[in-house]
Amino acid sequence: MERYIVVYAICKNEEKFARRWMESMSEADEVVVLDTGSEDGTPELLRALGARVWEEKIEPWRFDAARNRSLELVPEQADLCVCTDLDEVFCPGWRRALEEGWSPEYAQVRYPYVWSFLPDGESAEYRMYRDDGVTTEYEKKEHWKTLQIHHS
């Protein structure tokens, strides 16, 4: 079953990553970005590349407040939403992996964050993140599904 997938992010002064990031996120149905004060043209470039961009300063700055605000911008019709940063890139096929691995009983999906690759393309180092931001080794949790959606 095809689902409506939205990628959302926050950014500030990340013009140098915008084009590569948007190409990587092209498998999404929609891309939503909250820009928190760029002065390098990031919002304009993202809009030109097809993202829906809001500009809003979060003061006093709190990362969690910015992430929560960006999530509020995800449209109601989204079946699944994926949060990422502009300096991260998903490998081709991430959407297929997400759709094939998703089941309605899951509350959250997580994936290995690959920090570096070996010459043969295999991941040299990766970490798993829990929803509380703690780095952990893989742990089997009810309502969690780990997919092989790698950053590069």
N, C-alpha and C positions, 0 to 999 in steps of 0.2 A: 504494500500500500504506500503510495507516494504521499509524503507529508509536506506541509508548508514549513520550511526551515529558514530561520532568521539568524544571522550572525550579528552580534552587537559588541561594541567596544567603546572605551574611552581613549582620548588621546590629547596630547599637547605637544606641538612642535615636532611632528613625526612625518613631515613631508618626504623625507628620504626613504621611508618605508612604505608609503601609501600605495604606490603603483604595484609593487610586488605583492603586498598584502591583498589588495583588491583582486588581483589575478588569482591568488590562492583561494579567495573566498567566492569565486565566481560560480561555484556549484550551489550556493545558497539561493533561495528565492528572493531574499531581501537582505540588505546590509544597512545597519543602523549604527551611527556613531555620535557620541557626545564629545564635542571638542571643548576642553576646559580652559581655553585661553591661548591658542596658538598665535604666533606672530610670524610664521614662516610660510603661510599659504596652504597649510594642511587642509582646512575645511573646503576651500575652493577646489583644490585638486581632487579630494574625495568626492565632492559633488559632481565634478566633471567626469569622474570614473564610474558614476552610478550609485553612489551611497546616498542615503538620506542622512543629513548632518544637522545637528542642533549645536548651537554655541551657547555655553552657559558657564560662568565661573562658579566654582564651589568654594565658598568662603564661610568660615575658615576651611582650609583644605582638609578633607578626609577622604582617603581612598575608598572606603566602604560607602560613603555618601555618594561619591561619583559613580561607582558601580551600580548602586541601587537606583540612582537617577537614570542611568543609561538603560537599565532593565525596564523602567517605567515607559520608555520610548518604544519598546518592542510592541508591534501591533497585536491586538487581541486574537487575530486569526492564526497566529503562529502555533503550530503543533509542537515544534521543538525549537529551542533557542540555544545558540552556542556563543559563549563569551570567550573572547580572545584579545590579544594585544596586537598593535600594528607591527611590532617587530617580530611577530611569530608567523610562520607559514605552515599551512596544512598541506600534506602530500596529496597529489591527485587521487581521486576515488574516495575521499573522506566522507562525502555525502552517502555514497552507496554503503560504506561500512556502517555508518550511523543508522541508516534506514533498515539495513538487514539485521543489525544487532539490537535494535530498539524493540521493546515490548511494553504494552501499557502498564504493566505492574512495576516498571522501573520509575523511580523518582529522580534519578540522576545517572548520568553517564560520565565516566572519567576515562582518561587516556594517558599513555606514557608521554612525558615531556622529554624529548630527546635533546640533550645538550650538545652532543658531538657524534660524528659518524666516523667509522673506520674507512679505509680506502675502498673496501669492497661494498660499501653502502650500508653495512650493518650498524646498528646503534652501538656506540662505544660506552655511553653513559646515559641513563635516564632516571627520572624520579617520578613517583606517583604523588599526586596531591589530593588530600582529603578536602572536604568542603570547609573545614575550619582552617585551612592554610598550612597545616602541618605536613611536612614531607614524611612519607612513609613508604615502606615496602608494600607490595601488593597484599591486600587483605580482602578476603571474601566477605562481602557484606550483603545482607538482604536488601533488595531494591537498588543495588548498584550493578552496573554492567561496565566492564572494562573493554574498550574497543582498541584496535590497532590503528588509531588515527594519529600519525606522527607529525610533529613539527619538524621543520628542517631549517 
